[in-house]
Amino acid sequence: MSESWSDRLFGGFRKTSEKLTGNLAGAVGSLGGGTTRLSENQLDELEDALVMSDLGPRAAMRIREAIAQRQFPRDADERAIQEAVAAEIAEILRPVAKPLEVTAFPRPHVVLVIGVNGSGKTTTIAKLAHLFQEDDYGVMLAAGDTFRAAAIGQLKVWADRLGVPVVTGPEGGDPASVVFDGVKAATDKGSDVLIVDTAGRLQNRKELMAELTKIRKVLGRLNPEAPHDVVLVLDATNGQNALQQIDVFKEVAGVTGLVMTKLDGTARGGVLVAAAEQYGLPIHAIGVGEKIDDLRPFDPDLVARVIAGVA
């Protein structure tokens, strides 16, 4: 029997949850002595445990303050604290859980996908296309990362597997021209969604900003509402460095939402909570594997329980 999505999610987050629960075990100890609230020392250690698990100082402080107000049974154990932490993590995550929706009229709904090279961007595009296909939307891809032949080739391979058309241009060509051709082709074909790959060359921000600005201008001429979404793909293994990427891409690209990949096998999945608390950007989906159906819409309550080790 194949594993369910939640089973794979738990497996993917296992290192994160084990890291957090291991830290919590040392932080909580016993509530004995008749106390019904955590002591200041226990709260300090709880906060440290959350920070060390990559939830970030802001989220850790918020959770600490909420837990400080909670009354616990005198025989409460570590599990009770984990349940309380899960509830507070869910409070942070629920406001940002928002699946990608196809709302554009006229079609196509244009999704710009951005992120640094190596973040899993191109694979994520294929997985997003698959999610849209599951909802019976017609999808087209555009290979706007013209600076890497590998990116163009990879997108073509995924397009073939999914049975969706892909618009490409010459290597080193003008990305805005590819986007223009993509919108025209998607409009002519009647596609519901156009997903556009873009370059991730952060070492030259000015060049990237100029490129994205040009793409936006081209889109604006064809459809003043486009792009309808600007989705940043983040690699969870980068931990707190992922937050720096959000800072940069918000500036250069006007990020509207996030997808986090590679949550399987990393102990840094808590950065998802840090991103939610610090930026409040919608989290559309998370990835816990390499298969086409390993990207799923973000479920804040399930993820909160998985991170806290109580799923």
VMD Tcl script that draws the C-alpha trace (Angstrom):
set ca {
  {0.00 0.00 0.00}
  {1.37 3.39 -0.96}
  {1.85 6.05 1.69}
  {-0.74 8.79 2.03}
  {0.20 12.43 1.47}
  {0.10 13.09 5.22}
  {2.36 10.08 5.86}
  {4.87 11.42 3.34}
  {4.56 14.88 4.87}
  {5.31 13.48 8.32}
  {8.25 11.55 6.89}
  {9.51 14.68 5.17}
  {9.23 16.79 8.30}
  {10.60 14.08 10.58}
  {14.01 15.71 11.02}
  {12.36 19.05 11.81}
  {9.94 17.55 14.32}
  {12.61 15.41 15.96}
  {14.84 18.45 16.30}
  {12.04 20.45 17.92}
  {10.74 17.70 20.20}
  {14.28 16.85 21.27}
  {14.81 20.47 22.25}
  {11.40 20.63 23.94}
  {12.16 17.58 26.05}
  {15.07 19.38 27.62}
  {13.11 22.59 27.94}
  {9.98 21.28 29.61}
  {11.15 18.58 31.94}
  {8.51 18.06 34.62}
  {5.82 20.54 35.51}
  {5.83 19.19 39.05}
  {5.64 21.18 42.25}
  {1.95 21.80 41.73}
  {2.50 24.46 39.08}
  {-0.04 24.90 36.29}
  {2.01 27.31 34.19}
  {5.50 27.01 32.82}
  {8.17 28.78 34.82}
  {10.21 31.61 33.32}
  {13.16 29.25 33.01}
  {11.03 26.70 31.17}
  {9.65 29.43 28.91}
  {13.18 30.63 28.18}
  {14.20 27.12 27.19}
  {11.04 26.65 25.14}
  {11.79 29.86 23.24}
  {15.38 28.72 22.66}
  {14.12 25.35 21.40}
  {11.84 27.06 18.89}
  {14.61 29.36 17.63}
  {17.03 26.43 17.29}
  {14.39 24.65 15.22}
  {14.42 27.51 12.67}
  {11.03 28.96 13.62}
  {12.79 32.30 14.01}
  {12.92 34.74 16.95}
  {9.64 36.52 16.13}
  {7.57 33.34 15.95}
  {9.39 31.90 18.97}
  {8.58 34.99 21.06}
  {4.94 34.93 19.96}
  {4.58 31.24 20.85}
  {6.37 31.75 24.16}
  {4.00 34.57 25.15}
  {0.96 32.50 24.22}
  {2.19 29.40 26.10}
  {2.96 31.56 29.15}
  {-0.76 32.30 29.44}
  {-1.84 28.67 29.27}
  {-2.90 26.65 32.27}
  {-1.68 23.05 32.22}
  {-2.86 20.10 34.33}
  {-0.48 19.38 37.14}
  {0.32 15.99 35.65}
  {0.91 17.42 32.18}
  {3.76 15.87 30.22}
  {5.84 16.75 27.19}
  {2.98 15.74 24.88}
  {0.73 18.40 26.39}
  {3.33 21.04 25.66}
  {3.73 19.74 22.11}
  {-0.04 19.97 21.58}
  {-0.01 23.55 22.87}
  {2.92 24.46 20.63}
  {1.15 22.88 17.63}
  {-1.94 24.97 18.33}
  {0.10 28.17 18.44}
  {2.02 27.30 15.27}
  {-1.32 26.73 13.55}
  {-2.46 30.21 14.65}
  {0.55 31.64 12.79}
  {0.10 29.51 9.69}
  {-3.66 29.63 9.10}
  {-3.83 33.25 7.88}
  {-1.27 32.57 5.13}
  {-2.65 29.27 3.81}
  {-4.03 30.09 0.39}
  {-4.07 27.78 -2.63}
  {-3.34 29.22 -6.06}
  {-6.66 30.04 -7.71}
  {-7.45 30.68 -11.35}
  {-9.38 33.94 -11.33}
  {-8.30 35.80 -14.47}
  {-10.86 36.84 -17.03}
  {-10.15 36.92 -19.83}
  {-7.83 33.95 -19.72}
  {-5.03 33.05 -19.36}
  {-4.25 33.42 -15.67}
  {-0.50 34.22 -15.72}
  {1.74 32.87 -12.96}
  {5.35 34.10 -12.88}
  {7.53 31.62 -10.99}
  {10.75 33.02 -9.57}
  {13.55 31.78 -7.33}
  {17.28 31.21 -7.21}
  {18.83 28.53 -9.37}
  {18.81 25.22 -7.52}
  {15.68 25.93 -5.51}
  {13.66 23.37 -7.45}
  {11.93 26.08 -9.48}
  {11.54 24.28 -12.80}
  {10.37 21.05 -11.16}
  {7.92 23.05 -9.05}
  {6.47 24.58 -12.22}
  {5.71 21.08 -13.49}
  {4.13 20.13 -10.17}
  {1.99 23.29 -10.14}
  {0.89 22.48 -13.68}
  {-0.11 19.02 -12.47}
  {-2.16 20.53 -9.63}
  {-3.97 22.77 -12.10}
  {-4.58 19.79 -14.37}
  {-6.13 17.90 -11.47}
  {-8.65 20.75 -11.25}
  {-9.36 20.39 -15.00}
  {-7.61 23.58 -16.07}
  {-5.82 23.79 -19.39}
  {-2.18 24.69 -18.78}
  {0.63 26.07 -20.93}
  {4.28 26.65 -19.93}
  {6.72 29.34 -21.04}
  {10.50 28.89 -20.72}
  {11.42 32.43 -19.66}
  {14.77 31.35 -18.17}
  {16.55 31.67 -21.50}
  {20.01 31.93 -19.93}
  {20.29 28.25 -19.09}
  {19.85 25.65 -21.80}
  {19.34 23.07 -19.06}
  {16.33 24.97 -17.73}
  {14.74 25.10 -21.19}
  {15.42 21.40 -21.76}
  {14.10 20.40 -18.35}
  {10.88 22.34 -18.89}
  {10.40 20.65 -22.28}
  {10.81 17.22 -20.69}
  {8.22 17.99 -18.03}
  {5.84 19.46 -20.62}
  {6.06 16.22 -22.60}
  {5.37 14.13 -19.51}
  {2.37 16.24 -18.58}
  {1.07 16.55 -22.11}
  {1.04 20.34 -22.03}
  {2.40 22.79 -24.63}
  {5.52 24.82 -23.86}
  {6.68 28.03 -25.51}
  {10.45 28.43 -25.81}
  {12.95 30.78 -27.41}
  {16.64 30.57 -28.31}
  {19.18 30.17 -25.54}
  {20.33 33.62 -24.48}
  {17.29 35.20 -26.13}
  {15.01 37.88 -24.72}
  {12.84 36.44 -21.90}
  {10.19 39.11 -22.45}
  {9.77 37.91 -26.04}
  {9.18 34.36 -24.81}
  {6.60 35.64 -22.33}
  {4.91 37.68 -25.07}
  {4.75 34.62 -27.33}
  {3.49 32.54 -24.41}
  {0.60 34.84 -23.62}
  {-0.37 35.07 -27.29}
  {-0.22 31.27 -27.68}
  {-2.17 30.64 -24.47}
  {-4.80 33.18 -25.53}
  {-5.13 31.67 -29.01}
  {-5.35 28.13 -27.62}
  {-7.79 29.09 -24.87}
  {-5.52 27.89 -22.05}
  {-6.69 28.69 -18.55}
  {-3.23 29.07 -17.02}
  {0.17 30.16 -18.32}
  {3.07 29.34 -15.98}
  {6.25 31.26 -16.76}
  {9.73 30.17 -15.70}
  {12.17 33.03 -15.01}
  {15.90 33.37 -14.39}
  {17.24 33.25 -10.84}
  {20.50 35.13 -11.12}
  {20.56 37.00 -7.84}
  {24.24 37.88 -8.13}
  {23.20 40.74 -10.43}
  {20.08 42.25 -8.90}
  {19.93 45.25 -11.22}
  {19.99 43.06 -14.30}
  {17.35 40.74 -12.87}
  {15.15 43.65 -11.83}
  {15.40 45.17 -15.31}
  {14.53 41.83 -16.87}
  {11.48 41.30 -14.63}
  {10.39 44.90 -15.17}
  {10.49 44.35 -18.93}
  {8.47 41.14 -18.57}
  {5.88 42.99 -16.51}
  {5.63 45.75 -19.15}
  {5.10 43.20 -21.91}
  {2.46 41.44 -19.87}
  {0.77 44.74 -19.07}
  {0.37 45.53 -22.75}
  {-1.33 42.21 -23.36}
  {-3.31 42.05 -20.11}
  {-3.19 44.92 -17.58}
  {-3.95 42.48 -14.74}
  {-1.02 40.16 -15.50}
  {0.92 38.68 -13.88}
  {-1.87 37.52 -11.62}
  {0.54 35.73 -9.29}
  {4.28 36.07 -8.67}
  {5.28 32.89 -6.86}
  {8.65 32.57 -5.13}
  {10.02 29.03 -4.82}
  {12.09 28.52 -1.67}
  {14.40 25.64 -0.78}
  {13.74 24.61 2.83}
  {17.29 23.30 3.23}
  {18.48 26.92 3.15}
  {16.88 27.54 6.55}
  {17.03 31.18 7.61}
  {18.75 32.12 4.33}
  {15.38 31.58 2.67}
  {14.15 34.68 4.49}
  {16.88 36.76 2.85}
  {15.68 35.51 -0.53}
  {12.16 36.70 0.28}
  {13.58 40.15 1.09}
  {15.41 40.38 -2.24}
  {12.67 38.99 -4.45}
  {10.00 41.12 -2.81}
  {12.08 44.11 -3.86}
  {12.89 43.03 -7.41}
  {9.77 41.08 -8.36}
  {6.83 41.98 -6.12}
  {6.32 38.49 -4.70}
  {2.66 37.65 -4.05}
  {3.03 34.13 -2.64}
  {5.39 31.30 -1.68}
  {5.99 27.64 -2.43}
  {8.49 25.77 -0.25}
  {10.31 22.74 -1.64}
  {12.67 20.06 -0.33}
  {11.04 19.77 3.08}
  {11.88 16.07 3.02}
  {15.08 15.21 4.76}
  {15.87 18.63 6.26}
  {15.74 19.70 9.89}
  {15.05 23.28 8.82}
  {11.35 23.02 7.93}
  {10.55 25.37 10.80}
  {11.58 28.25 8.53}
  {8.09 27.92 7.04}
  {6.75 29.32 10.33}
  {9.37 32.06 10.40}
  {8.37 33.14 6.88}
  {4.69 33.21 7.78}
  {5.26 35.28 10.91}
  {7.72 37.72 9.38}
  {6.15 38.37 5.96}
  {2.54 37.20 6.04}
  {2.77 36.21 2.37}
  {0.38 33.49 1.19}
  {1.90 30.01 1.26}
  {0.35 28.19 -1.68}
  {1.94 24.76 -1.55}
  {4.76 22.69 -0.08}
  {6.88 19.93 -1.56}
  {8.10 16.83 0.26}
  {9.50 14.74 -2.57}
  {10.57 14.53 -6.20}
  {7.49 12.86 -7.71}
  {4.97 14.88 -9.71}
  {2.30 14.58 -7.01}
  {4.63 15.41 -4.10}
  {3.62 19.09 -4.17}
  {0.32 19.74 -2.41}
  {-1.71 22.74 -1.26}
  {-0.57 24.02 2.12}
  {-2.54 22.61 5.06}
  {-1.65 24.78 8.09}
  {-3.17 22.59 10.82}
  {-1.56 19.40 9.56}
  {1.81 21.10 9.08}
  {1.65 22.63 12.56}
  {1.06 19.25 14.15}
  {3.77 17.62 12.07}
  {6.34 20.27 13.03}
  {5.45 19.86 16.72}
  {5.69 16.07 16.41}
  {2.06 15.29 17.28}
  {0.61 14.39 13.85}
}
mol new
graphics top color blue
foreach p $ca { graphics top sphere $p radius 0.5 }
foreach p [lrange $ca 0 end-1] q [lrange $ca 1 end] { graphics top cylinder $p $q radius 0.2 }
display resetview
